[in-house]
């Protein structure tokens, strides 16, 4: 301790004119003390005011420069020392030293700057202001191809420095991307893949940068996919694989990179991991199984990568994913169902899958999750069924396979995501399927649950889908029994509210359903239509210039139908409908103009 105090005093007094030898001795003493107790020594250095002295010692000519930079790197390992280093004006001379040729000076300077930047806003700002990042990126470029140990050590330190400089800072990450650091780092990874420390630094740097959208476009122009897959195949340790996964996941959000990863053979690696880990209960294996299967699903989100793996339904990858659905692992069941939902993104794939028995596999899976089931698996399986039900030719096949009954088992679910997918699946199934729509529309339990969900104000998606299914049951069945069931369950008011939706498609579906109600069962629904103030709402829709042409057209069709009811006719007469409708005769849309003339005649006759 006495030696340290002595050295600090001596440094302060003699730094300007002392001989290099006496300086060296003082600096060695400081380094020794830091090695023994970094924190305590750093505190003493800070209190002594020596940091300001260091600024004058950081000159390329001095033989002590590397030692001074080393001391700064050591003290900056402590969080409380980073701002004082900035305040002491150490950043500009350190950045200047990045221009020197001495490898030891470069190494220690890189360490010092990297440590000062670690989690320090002030440190990063100062390095940014002094232009440090630019010089380091240039160094990476020029050293990139050198594989001698000293150069690799320097490359590792510089990568680390840039990582600390830009970590979780979008602005600085964008700056590095604009400087073109990505192609350099990818090249580094390819050349130095045998060097574990440098590879690790590259991966962390990628992980940092890959979150930014602009980086993905740059990555797509490199051979990053190939390099990462090559590196991944060599890994045995869980932690190393995990590191690569952390880079792959954000990169795989980009469709171009998805395809590159598929072409580089990532899928085969992922399938192998699944096979190795599926029956294991080790924590690491369970984590790997999840990451690999999640990444697999992500790769299928790209249209090109998905179609490449589907291979007309003959692809070995598609077949392997199918085998996940009956598995006993919830994670694989989930990934399998999500993968099917992703494969089911065009009619050709959907038709092929339904013709090859995928529906039964999904229904069996749902069956395993009816009682206290896994919500994410239920949601994924319903998503897959909903997508498969989109092509017209699949609907009847899926209905006769019993999909509607399988889905209805989840009516009791209290989970909004499951409710939402259940509703969407049923709506897709009954599209233009009159018989099925009638059967479901007479199911009192279903209709009552729909009416209840139409009031789910906290879950807009569930509310919207319930309304749309109510309307669809009427539109596709055109059945009096269905309308009576909906009236008895209190569904009319919801269809009237739906006519005021902000979505034109929903408004339209509601108006068509209401017109069918008025045409087929007006007497039964009369009271509910009156209470829901339908006539006032139609007046508003017709008067509003912003209403779409089809909304105006269907509102007039509905008015003509409502006149058949005495109380509703009185309401129509009490509001100035003739005036509004006659204005629409000159509407730019021919169909609207024609309907306005017809409606005007009807209203004139009735009055």
Backbone torsions as a table, in degrees:
resi	resn	phi	psi	omega
1	UNK	NA	-41.8	179.3
2	UNK	-62.4	-43.7	178.9
3	UNK	-55.6	-43.4	-177.0
4	UNK	-62.8	-48.8	-178.8
5	UNK	-59.9	-41.9	179.7
6	UNK	-59.8	-48.6	-177.6
7	UNK	-61.0	-41.9	-179.0
8	UNK	-63.6	-43.9	179.4
9	UNK	-59.7	-49.3	-175.9
10	UNK	-59.1	-42.8	-179.7
11	UNK	-59.1	-43.7	-177.3
12	UNK	-63.7	-41.5	-174.8
13	UNK	-75.3	-45.4	-165.1
14	UNK	-102.3	2.2	-171.7
15	UNK	-56.5	-34.8	-173.7
16	UNK	-75.3	-35.7	-173.3
17	UNK	-127.7	6.6	-175.8
18	UNK	-72.0	164.5	177.7
19	UNK	-79.2	154.0	-178.5
20	UNK	-56.0	-35.3	-175.9
21	UNK	-62.9	-48.8	-177.2
22	UNK	-66.9	-32.9	176.3
23	UNK	-63.0	-47.1	-179.5
24	UNK	-53.1	-46.1	-178.6
25	UNK	-58.7	-46.0	179.8
26	UNK	-61.9	-44.0	-176.9
27	UNK	-66.6	-39.4	177.2
28	UNK	-60.5	-41.1	-179.9
29	UNK	-61.1	-42.3	179.0
30	UNK	-64.2	-43.8	-179.3
31	UNK	-62.9	-39.3	179.2
32	UNK	-62.9	-47.2	-179.4
33	UNK	-62.2	-38.9	179.0
34	UNK	-65.3	-36.7	-179.8
35	UNK	-65.8	-33.8	-178.3
36	UNK	-78.7	-46.5	179.7
37	UNK	-149.1	92.2	-171.6
38	UNK	-61.0	-47.8	-172.3
39	UNK	-64.0	-49.4	-177.5
40	UNK	-63.4	-44.2	-179.4
41	UNK	-63.4	-41.5	179.7
42	UNK	-60.1	-41.5	178.6
43	UNK	-59.4	-44.5	-179.1
44	UNK	-64.0	-41.1	179.4
45	UNK	-60.8	-42.8	-178.8
46	UNK	-62.7	-46.9	-177.8
47	UNK	-64.2	-32.5	-173.7
48	UNK	-73.1	-16.1	-178.4
49	UNK	79.1	13.7	-177.9
50	UNK	-72.4	-22.9	-177.4
51	UNK	-55.4	-41.1	179.8
52	UNK	-62.1	-34.2	180.0
53	UNK	-65.3	-37.5	-178.0
54	UNK	-56.6	-36.4	-177.5
55	UNK	-54.6	-38.8	-177.4
56	UNK	-79.2	-18.2	-179.1
57	UNK	-85.5	-13.4	-175.9
58	UNK	-83.8	68.2	178.1
59	UNK	-118.3	145.1	-178.2
60	UNK	-60.3	-26.5	-176.1
61	UNK	-74.9	-29.3	-172.1
62	UNK	-73.6	142.9	178.8
63	UNK	-79.5	-11.1	-177.4
64	UNK	-91.8	-4.7	-169.5
65	UNK	-54.6	-46.1	-176.8
66	UNK	-60.5	-40.0	-179.5
67	UNK	-66.5	-41.0	179.5
68	UNK	-62.3	-45.2	179.5
69	UNK	-62.5	-37.2	178.4
70	UNK	-63.2	-43.5	179.2
71	UNK	-62.5	-42.5	179.4
72	UNK	-62.3	-42.4	179.3
73	UNK	-60.3	-40.4	-178.6
74	UNK	-68.4	-46.2	-177.8
75	UNK	-67.6	-32.7	-177.1
76	UNK	-73.7	-0.2	172.3
77	UNK	-70.7	-19.4	177.6
78	UNK	-92.2	131.3	-177.2
79	UNK	-57.0	-41.2	-174.5
80	UNK	-68.8	-11.1	-178.5
81	UNK	-95.3	-10.7	-172.5
82	UNK	-68.8	-49.0	178.9
83	UNK	-62.4	-44.3	176.9
84	UNK	-56.3	-35.7	177.5
85	UNK	-63.3	-39.6	178.7
86	UNK	-67.2	-47.4	-177.7
87	UNK	-62.2	-29.5	-178.6
88	UNK	-78.5	1.8	176.5
89	UNK	74.6	29.9	-176.2
90	UNK	-81.6	-21.0	-173.3
91	UNK	-66.9	-50.9	-178.2
92	UNK	-56.4	-46.1	178.2
93	UNK	-65.4	-34.6	178.0
94	UNK	-63.9	-44.8	-179.9
95	UNK	-62.2	-38.3	177.2
96	UNK	-59.9	-36.9	-178.7
97	UNK	-65.9	-19.8	178.7
98	UNK	-63.8	-15.1	179.7
99	UNK	-87.7	-4.7	-176.0
100	UNK	-83.5	168.7	-172.9
101	UNK	-96.8	-18.4	-174.3
102	UNK	-67.6	121.5	-174.4
103	UNK	-65.1	-38.6	-179.2
104	UNK	-65.9	-41.0	178.0
105	UNK	-63.2	-44.9	179.5
106	UNK	-60.0	-42.7	-178.1
107	UNK	-61.7	-51.1	-177.2
108	UNK	-68.8	-34.3	178.2
109	UNK	-66.2	-43.6	177.6
110	UNK	-59.5	-42.2	178.5
111	UNK	-63.2	-46.5	-176.9
112	UNK	-60.3	-48.2	-179.0
113	UNK	-64.9	-41.1	179.5
114	UNK	-61.1	-43.3	-178.8
115	UNK	-69.7	-37.4	179.2
116	UNK	-66.2	-33.3	-179.2
117	UNK	-76.6	-17.6	-172.2
118	UNK	-61.8	115.0	178.6
119	UNK	53.3	27.5	-178.4
120	UNK	-124.9	112.1	-179.7
121	UNK	-61.9	-44.2	-178.2
122	UNK	-64.3	-42.4	180.0
123	UNK	-60.2	-47.7	-179.2
124	UNK	-62.2	-44.3	-179.6
125	UNK	-59.0	-42.6	-177.6
126	UNK	-65.8	-41.4	179.7
127	UNK	-66.7	-40.0	178.2
128	UNK	-60.6	-47.4	-177.7
129	UNK	-61.3	-36.2	-177.7
130	UNK	-84.9	-4.7	177.0
131	UNK	77.5	27.6	-176.1
132	UNK	-67.3	-37.7	-174.1
133	UNK	-62.4	-40.3	-176.8
134	UNK	-59.1	-44.5	-177.8
135	UNK	-66.1	-40.2	-178.8
136	UNK	-65.7	-41.2	178.4
137	UNK	-62.1	-40.1	176.7
138	UNK	-61.8	-41.0	177.2
139	UNK	-60.4	-45.3	-179.9
140	UNK	-57.1	-42.3	-179.1
141	UNK	-62.7	-45.9	-173.9
142	UNK	-76.7	-26.8	-178.8
143	UNK	-90.1	-13.9	-169.2
144	UNK	-44.1	-43.8	-173.0
145	UNK	-87.8	-4.5	-176.9
146	UNK	-84.2	130.1	-175.0
147	UNK	-113.3	10.9	177.3
148	UNK	-71.6	152.0	-174.4
149	UNK	-54.0	-40.7	-177.2
150	UNK	-64.0	-43.0	-179.9
151	UNK	-66.4	-39.6	-179.3
152	UNK	-65.0	-36.9	178.1
153	UNK	-63.3	-42.8	179.8
154	UNK	-65.0	-43.0	178.3
155	UNK	-60.2	-41.3	-179.7
156	UNK	-62.2	-44.6	-179.2
157	UNK	-64.7	-42.8	-178.6
158	UNK	-66.7	-38.6	176.2
159	UNK	-61.3	-45.0	179.8
160	UNK	-61.2	-40.4	-179.2
161	UNK	-62.8	-46.3	179.8
162	UNK	-64.3	-33.4	179.0
163	UNK	-65.4	-48.1	178.6
164	UNK	-64.5	-33.9	-177.7
165	UNK	-66.0	-38.7	-171.1
166	UNK	-109.9	-2.1	-173.4
167	UNK	-55.4	125.8	178.2
168	UNK	55.6	25.8	177.6
169	UNK	-125.2	100.3	-173.9
170	UNK	-56.8	-39.8	-176.2
171	UNK	-63.2	-47.0	-178.0
172	UNK	-72.0	-32.3	176.3
173	UNK	-64.4	-43.7	178.3
174	UNK	-60.9	-39.1	179.6
175	UNK	-59.7	-46.3	-179.8
176	UNK	-63.9	-39.4	-179.8
177	UNK	-63.5	-42.1	179.3
178	UNK	-66.3	-26.2	177.2
179	UNK	-77.5	-6.1	177.3
180	UNK	82.3	31.6	-177.1
181	UNK	-72.0	-24.6	-172.6
182	UNK	-64.3	-52.6	178.9
183	UNK	-57.5	-35.1	179.9
184	UNK	-65.3	-45.1	-179.3
185	UNK	-64.7	-38.3	179.3
186	UNK	-64.6	-40.8	178.6
187	UNK	-63.7	-42.3	177.8
188	UNK	-55.6	-47.3	-177.0
189	UNK	-59.8	-41.1	-179.4
190	UNK	-66.1	-43.1	-174.9
191	UNK	-75.7	-36.6	-170.9
192	UNK	-108.9	28.1	-174.4
193	UNK	-63.1	-15.2	177.9
194	UNK	-80.8	-16.4	-175.8
195	UNK	-93.8	104.9	-172.2
196	UNK	-59.8	-45.0	-175.5
197	UNK	-64.2	-42.7	-177.9
198	UNK	-70.6	-40.5	177.6
199	UNK	-58.4	-44.3	-178.9
200	UNK	-61.6	-43.5	178.9
201	UNK	-61.5	-43.0	178.3
202	UNK	-59.5	-44.0	-177.9
203	UNK	-63.3	-42.9	180.0
204	UNK	-65.4	-39.1	178.3
205	UNK	-62.8	-41.8	177.5
206	UNK	-61.7	-45.7	-179.6
207	UNK	-56.2	-39.3	177.7
208	UNK	-61.7	-48.2	-171.3
209	UNK	-83.4	-26.9	-170.4
210	UNK	-67.1	-17.3	-179.1
211	UNK	-69.6	-25.9	-175.7
212	UNK	-79.6	135.3	179.9
213	UNK	-55.9	-46.0	-175.3
214	UNK	-62.1	-27.2	-178.5
215	UNK	-71.5	-34.5	-175.1
216	UNK	-62.7	-37.6	178.8
217	UNK	-63.2	-40.3	179.0
218	UNK	-68.5	-42.8	178.8
219	UNK	-58.1	-36.6	-177.3
220	UNK	-63.0	-22.7	179.1
221	UNK	-88.4	-0.6	179.8
222	UNK	-108.1	-179.8	176.1
223	UNK	-100.8	38.1	-178.2
224	UNK	-57.0	-39.8	-177.0
225	UNK	-58.8	-49.0	-179.1
226	UNK	-60.3	-47.0	-177.2
227	UNK	-63.4	-43.6	-177.6
228	UNK	-67.5	-39.7	-179.7
229	UNK	-67.5	-40.2	178.7
230	UNK	-60.2	-45.5	-178.7
231	UNK	-66.1	-40.7	-177.3
232	UNK	-61.6	-39.9	-177.7
233	UNK	-63.4	-26.5	-177.4
234	UNK	-82.0	-17.0	-170.3
235	UNK	-78.3	140.3	175.5
236	UNK	-114.0	-38.9	-175.8
237	UNK	-74.5	141.1	-179.4
238	UNK	-58.6	-45.9	-175.6
239	UNK	-60.1	-39.7	-179.1
240	UNK	-66.8	-42.9	178.6
241	UNK	-61.1	-42.0	-179.2
242	UNK	-58.5	-41.4	179.5
243	UNK	-61.4	-41.7	-179.3
244	UNK	-69.4	-39.6	176.8
245	UNK	-56.5	-39.7	-176.6
246	UNK	-65.7	-23.6	175.7
247	UNK	-87.0	-39.2	-176.7
248	UNK	-62.9	-41.5	-174.0
249	UNK	-58.8	-53.5	179.0
250	UNK	-66.0	-34.8	-179.9
251	UNK	-66.1	-37.5	-176.1
252	UNK	-70.8	-2.5	174.4
253	UNK	-74.4	-17.2	-179.5
254	UNK	-89.7	127.5	-173.4
255	UNK	-63.0	-35.8	179.9
256	UNK	-66.0	-43.3	-178.8
257	UNK	-69.5	-34.1	175.5
258	UNK	-52.4	-50.4	-177.3
259	UNK	-64.2	-41.0	179.3
260	UNK	-61.8	-40.0	-179.6
261	UNK	-66.8	-39.3	178.1
262	UNK	-63.3	-44.7	-178.6
263	UNK	-68.6	-26.4	-179.9
264	UNK	-82.4	-3.1	175.2
265	UNK	91.8	21.1	179.8
266	UNK	-64.8	-37.2	-175.6
267	UNK	-58.2	-42.5	-180.0
268	UNK	-61.6	-39.0	177.8
269	UNK	-62.8	-43.2	-177.0
270	UNK	-65.8	-41.9	-179.8
271	UNK	-64.1	-35.7	178.7
272	UNK	-65.2	-42.5	178.3
273	UNK	-60.9	-43.9	-179.6
274	UNK	-58.7	-45.6	-178.1
275	UNK	-62.3	-40.6	-177.3
276	UNK	-72.4	-31.8	-169.5
277	UNK	-104.0	-9.9	-169.7
278	UNK	-58.4	-35.9	-176.1
279	UNK	-99.0	6.5	-175.0
280	UNK	-90.4	148.4	175.1
281	UNK	-111.4	13.7	176.6
282	UNK	-72.5	140.8	-176.1
283	UNK	-56.0	-45.7	-178.7
284	UNK	-61.3	-41.5	-178.4
285	UNK	-67.3	-40.6	179.3
286	UNK	-61.9	-41.8	179.2
287	UNK	-64.1	-42.3	-179.1
288	UNK	-66.0	-40.1	178.8
289	UNK	-59.9	-44.2	-179.2
290	UNK	-63.8	-49.4	-177.0
291	UNK	-62.1	-44.3	-177.0
292	UNK	-65.2	-43.7	-177.2
293	UNK	-72.6	-34.6	176.4
294	UNK	-63.3	-41.9	-178.8
295	UNK	-66.1	-36.4	177.2
296	UNK	-58.8	-46.3	179.6
297	UNK	-63.4	-39.6	179.5
298	UNK	-61.8	-41.0	179.6
299	UNK	-62.3	-28.2	-178.1
300	UNK	-81.4	-3.7	178.9
301	UNK	-77.7	-16.3	177.6
302	UNK	-86.3	134.8	-176.8
303	UNK	-60.2	-46.0	-176.7
304	UNK	-69.7	-44.4	-178.2
305	UNK	-65.4	-38.1	179.5
306	UNK	-63.3	-46.4	-176.5
307	UNK	-66.0	-34.7	179.9
308	UNK	-63.8	-38.9	-177.9
309	UNK	-80.5	-23.4	179.4
310	UNK	-71.6	-38.5	179.6
311	UNK	44.0	51.2	178.7
312	UNK	63.3	22.8	179.2
313	UNK	81.7	3.0	-179.1
314	UNK	-101.8	-8.6	-172.9
315	UNK	-61.5	140.9	-178.7
316	UNK	-65.9	-31.2	179.5
317	UNK	-65.7	-45.8	178.8
318	UNK	-58.5	-44.5	-179.4
319	UNK	-62.7	-41.0	-179.6
320	UNK	-64.5	-40.9	-179.5
321	UNK	-65.1	-36.8	176.6
322	UNK	-58.0	-37.7	-176.6
323	UNK	-70.6	-12.3	177.9
324	UNK	-73.5	-28.2	-171.9
325	UNK	-62.0	-45.1	177.7
326	UNK	-80.2	2.4	-177.0
327	UNK	-61.7	164.7	178.5
328	UNK	-91.6	-4.8	-179.9
329	UNK	-88.5	122.2	178.4
330	UNK	-57.8	-39.0	-178.8
331	UNK	-60.3	-42.8	-179.7
332	UNK	-73.0	-36.9	176.3
333	UNK	-58.8	-45.0	-179.5
334	UNK	-61.3	-51.3	-177.7
335	UNK	-62.8	-39.4	179.5
336	UNK	-61.6	-45.9	-178.9
337	UNK	-67.0	-40.6	178.8
338	UNK	-65.6	-37.4	179.0
339	UNK	-63.8	-42.3	178.3
340	UNK	-61.9	-43.1	178.6
341	UNK	-59.4	-36.6	179.2
342	UNK	-74.5	-36.8	176.0
343	UNK	-65.7	-29.7	-175.3
344	UNK	-84.6	48.8	-177.5
345	UNK	-108.3	5.0	170.7
346	UNK	-146.0	156.6	-171.8
347	UNK	-58.0	-42.4	-177.4
348	UNK	-57.5	-48.1	179.8
349	UNK	-63.1	-42.6	-177.8
350	UNK	-62.2	-44.4	-177.9
351	UNK	-64.3	-44.0	-179.9
352	UNK	-60.9	-43.3	-176.7
353	UNK	-68.0	-40.2	179.1
354	UNK	-65.5	-40.6	179.6
355	UNK	-67.5	-18.4	-178.1
356	UNK	-107.4	23.7	167.4
357	UNK	81.5	17.0	-178.6
358	UNK	-68.8	-28.1	-175.6
359	UNK	-61.5	-42.4	-179.0
360	UNK	-63.0	-39.3	178.9
361	UNK	-61.2	-42.4	-179.2
362	UNK	-69.5	-37.4	178.6
363	UNK	-67.6	-38.1	176.5
364	UNK	-62.1	-40.6	179.7
365	UNK	-63.6	-46.0	179.2
366	UNK	-59.8	-39.4	-179.8
367	UNK	-58.4	-34.0	-179.4
368	UNK	-73.6	-11.9	-174.8
369	UNK	-121.2	23.0	-179.9
370	UNK	-73.4	-54.6	-179.6
371	UNK	-85.6	125.3	179.3
372	UNK	43.2	43.0	-174.8
373	UNK	-76.8	172.9	177.4
374	UNK	-82.4	117.3	-173.1
375	UNK	-61.0	-40.3	-177.7
376	UNK	-67.2	-34.7	177.7
377	UNK	-69.0	-43.4	178.0
378	UNK	-56.8	-48.2	-177.1
379	UNK	-60.8	-43.8	-177.8
380	UNK	-67.6	-42.8	-178.9
381	UNK	-65.6	-40.0	177.9
382	UNK	-66.7	-37.2	177.2
383	UNK	-60.1	-43.9	-179.1
384	UNK	-63.3	-45.2	-179.6
385	UNK	-63.7	-39.5	179.6
386	UNK	-60.8	-46.8	-179.6
387	UNK	-63.7	-40.8	-179.1
388	UNK	-64.9	-25.9	-176.7
389	UNK	-82.3	-0.7	-176.1
390	UNK	-69.7	-47.9	-179.3
391	UNK	-63.8	137.4	-176.3
392	UNK	-54.0	-43.1	-174.3
393	UNK	-67.4	-18.8	-177.8
394	UNK	-82.7	-23.6	-170.2
395	UNK	-59.9	-53.3	-177.3
396	UNK	-62.3	-40.4	-179.8
397	UNK	-61.6	-43.6	-177.8
398	UNK	-70.3	-36.2	178.1
399	UNK	-64.8	-42.6	-177.6
400	UNK	-73.3	-19.1	175.5
401	UNK	-78.9	-7.3	176.8
402	UNK	91.9	23.3	-177.9
403	UNK	-65.1	-40.9	-178.3
404	UNK	-58.1	-44.9	-179.0
405	UNK	-64.2	-40.7	-179.5
406	UNK	-62.8	-39.5	-177.3
407	UNK	-71.6	-38.5	-177.8
408	UNK	-62.4	-19.9	178.1
409	UNK	-62.0	-17.9	-176.6
410	UNK	-98.6	10.5	178.2
411	UNK	-58.3	-27.9	-177.5
412	UNK	-76.7	-12.2	-173.7
413	UNK	-58.2	139.5	176.8
414	UNK	-102.6	9.6	-176.5
415	UNK	-97.3	113.0	-177.3
416	UNK	-51.2	-40.4	179.7
417	UNK	-61.7	-36.4	179.3
418	UNK	-71.4	-42.8	178.3
419	UNK	-57.6	-44.6	-176.4
420	UNK	-61.0	-46.6	-178.4
421	UNK	-70.9	-35.8	178.4
422	UNK	-59.6	-45.8	-179.2
423	UNK	-64.2	-43.6	-179.5
424	UNK	-62.8	-39.1	-179.0
425	UNK	-65.2	-46.7	-179.6
426	UNK	-63.8	-39.4	-179.0
427	UNK	-63.9	-41.1	178.1
428	UNK	-65.1	-39.8	-175.5
429	UNK	-65.6	-37.4	-172.6
430	UNK	-90.9	-0.5	-178.8
431	UNK	-57.4	114.4	-179.2
432	UNK	62.3	21.9	176.8
433	UNK	-113.6	85.1	-170.6
434	UNK	-56.8	-45.6	-175.3
435	UNK	-62.7	-46.8	-178.9
436	UNK	-65.3	-40.2	-180.0
437	UNK	-62.8	-38.8	179.9
438	UNK	-67.8	-44.7	-179.7
439	UNK	-58.7	-47.7	-179.6
440	UNK	-69.7	-36.8	-177.6
441	UNK	-68.0	-21.3	178.4
442	UNK	-92.9	-1.2	179.8
443	UNK	-80.7	100.4	-172.7
444	UNK	-59.2	-41.2	-179.5
445	UNK	-58.1	-44.7	-179.6
446	UNK	-63.5	-49.3	-175.5
447	UNK	-62.8	-40.8	179.6
448	UNK	-63.4	-39.0	179.3
449	UNK	-66.8	-38.4	178.7
450	UNK	-62.5	-44.0	-179.6
451	UNK	-62.3	-39.1	178.2
452	UNK	-63.9	-44.4	-178.1
453	UNK	-71.4	-21.7	177.4
454	UNK	-64.2	-13.3	-179.7
455	UNK	-106.0	10.9	-177.1
456	UNK	-76.8	72.7	-174.3
457	UNK	-57.7	-28.9	-177.9
458	UNK	-75.4	-15.5	-175.6
459	UNK	-128.0	84.3	-174.6
460	UNK	-54.3	-38.2	-178.4
461	UNK	-62.9	-46.8	-179.5
462	UNK	-64.8	-41.9	-179.2
463	UNK	-61.3	-48.1	-179.1
464	UNK	-61.9	-45.8	-178.4
465	UNK	-66.2	-34.6	179.3
466	UNK	-65.4	-45.1	177.3
467	UNK	-59.7	-44.2	-177.3
468	UNK	-65.6	-35.8	179.5
469	UNK	-70.8	-40.2	176.7
470	UNK	-55.7	-48.5	-179.3
471	UNK	-63.4	-41.8	-177.6
472	UNK	-63.6	-37.3	179.9
473	UNK	-59.8	-39.6	179.5
474	UNK	-74.6	-47.0	-174.6
475	UNK	-62.8	-38.4	-175.5
476	UNK	-88.6	-24.3	-178.8
477	UNK	-91.1	-31.4	-173.9
478	UNK	46.4	42.1	-172.0
479	UNK	-112.4	133.0	177.7
480	UNK	-62.8	-39.3	-179.0
481	UNK	-60.9	-41.6	-179.6
482	UNK	-63.7	-45.0	-179.3
483	UNK	-61.3	-43.3	-179.7
484	UNK	-61.1	-41.9	179.6
485	UNK	-60.8	-42.5	-177.1
486	UNK	-69.4	-38.9	177.6
487	UNK	-62.7	-47.6	-178.5
488	UNK	-62.9	-29.1	-178.6
489	UNK	-87.2	-0.3	178.4
490	UNK	81.1	29.9	-175.8
491	UNK	-87.7	-14.7	-172.8
492	UNK	-60.6	-45.6	-176.0
493	UNK	-58.8	-31.4	-178.9
494	UNK	-71.9	-36.1	178.2
495	UNK	-67.4	-36.1	178.4
496	UNK	-66.6	-42.5	177.8
497	UNK	-62.6	-38.2	-178.3
498	UNK	-61.6	-27.6	179.2
499	UNK	-66.9	-12.7	179.0
500	UNK	-104.8	11.5	-178.2
501	UNK	-59.1	156.8	177.4
502	UNK	-79.0	-10.0	-179.9
503	UNK	-98.5	120.7	-176.7
504	UNK	-57.0	-41.1	-176.5
505	UNK	-60.7	-39.6	179.9
506	UNK	-71.9	-40.9	177.1
507	UNK	-55.7	-46.7	-176.3
508	UNK	-62.9	-46.9	179.2
509	UNK	-58.6	-39.3	-179.4
510	UNK	-66.1	-45.4	-177.3
511	UNK	-63.8	-39.8	179.2
512	UNK	-64.8	-42.5	179.3
513	UNK	-64.0	-42.5	-179.7
514	UNK	-65.5	-35.8	178.2
515	UNK	-65.2	-38.0	177.6
516	UNK	-66.6	-40.4	178.2
517	UNK	-60.4	-46.0	-177.9
518	UNK	-65.0	-34.0	-178.1
519	UNK	-77.1	-34.4	-170.9
520	UNK	-102.5	-34.1	-172.7
521	UNK	-142.9	49.1	-173.5
522	UNK	-63.3	-41.2	-177.3
523	UNK	-62.0	-44.1	-179.4
524	UNK	-61.6	-39.2	-171.7
525	UNK	-93.6	-9.7	-172.1
526	UNK	-46.5	-51.9	-175.3
527	UNK	-61.7	-45.9	-178.3
528	UNK	-65.1	-38.5	-180.0
529	UNK	-65.6	-38.2	179.0
530	UNK	-66.1	-48.1	-178.9
531	UNK	-62.5	-31.1	-177.7
532	UNK	-83.7	1.2	177.1
533	UNK	59.5	43.2	-178.2
534	UNK	-61.2	-42.8	-175.4
535	UNK	-60.6	-43.2	178.6
536	UNK	-61.6	-40.6	-178.9
537	UNK	-64.4	-41.4	179.4
538	UNK	-65.0	-37.4	178.5
539	UNK	-61.3	-41.9	-179.2
540	UNK	-65.1	-44.1	-178.6
541	UNK	-63.8	-37.2	-178.7
542	UNK	-75.8	-29.9	-178.4
543	UNK	-80.1	-23.5	-173.7
544	UNK	-78.9	118.9	-179.5
545	UNK	-62.9	-22.5	-176.2
546	UNK	-81.5	-11.2	-179.6
547	UNK	-62.7	136.4	-179.7
548	UNK	-66.4	153.2	-179.4
549	UNK	-52.4	-43.6	-177.3
550	UNK	-66.2	-28.0	178.3
551	UNK	-69.9	-43.7	179.0
552	UNK	-62.3	-44.7	-178.3
553	UNK	-60.0	-53.1	-176.6
554	UNK	-67.5	-29.0	176.8
555	UNK	-66.1	-38.1	179.5
556	UNK	-70.8	-39.7	176.6
557	UNK	-58.0	-42.3	-177.9
558	UNK	-67.3	-41.1	178.3
559	UNK	-57.9	-45.6	-180.0
560	UNK	-59.1	-36.8	-179.6
561	UNK	-73.7	-35.6	-175.7
562	UNK	-69.5	-22.8	-177.3
563	UNK	-62.7	-18.1	178.2
564	UNK	-67.9	-9.1	179.9
565	UNK	-109.3	131.1	-174.6
566	UNK	-60.5	-54.3	-179.3
567	UNK	-60.6	-37.2	-178.8
568	UNK	-72.4	-34.1	178.4
569	UNK	-63.7	-40.6	178.8
570	UNK	-59.5	-42.0	179.2
571	UNK	-62.1	-42.6	-179.4
572	UNK	-61.6	-42.6	-178.7
573	UNK	-67.0	-33.2	-176.5
574	UNK	-72.5	-17.2	178.4
575	UNK	-108.2	147.2	-172.0
576	UNK	-75.4	66.1	-177.5
577	UNK	-70.7	-37.9	-177.4
578	UNK	-56.4	-42.5	-178.7
579	UNK	-60.6	-49.2	-178.8
580	UNK	-63.1	-44.7	-175.6
581	UNK	-68.1	-39.4	-177.6
582	UNK	-65.3	-30.7	175.9
583	UNK	-62.5	-33.8	-175.1
584	UNK	-75.4	-8.7	178.5
585	UNK	-63.1	-25.1	-179.5
586	UNK	-101.6	20.6	-179.7
587	UNK	-65.0	144.1	-176.4
588	UNK	-64.1	-24.7	179.0
589	UNK	-85.1	119.8	-174.8
590	UNK	-56.6	-46.0	-176.8
591	UNK	-61.3	-41.4	179.0
592	UNK	-64.4	-44.8	-178.7
593	UNK	-60.7	-43.8	179.7
594	UNK	-62.7	-45.1	-179.2
595	UNK	-64.0	-32.8	179.2
596	UNK	-64.5	-41.6	179.1
597	UNK	-62.7	-46.4	179.8
598	UNK	-60.8	-45.5	-176.8
599	UNK	-64.8	-40.8	179.6
600	UNK	-59.9	-43.6	179.1
601	UNK	-60.5	-46.2	-179.3
602	UNK	-59.5	-45.7	-177.5
603	UNK	-65.1	-38.9	-179.5
604	UNK	-64.1	-43.0	179.6
605	UNK	-61.6	-47.3	-175.1
606	UNK	-66.9	-30.6	-177.9
607	UNK	-80.8	NA	NA
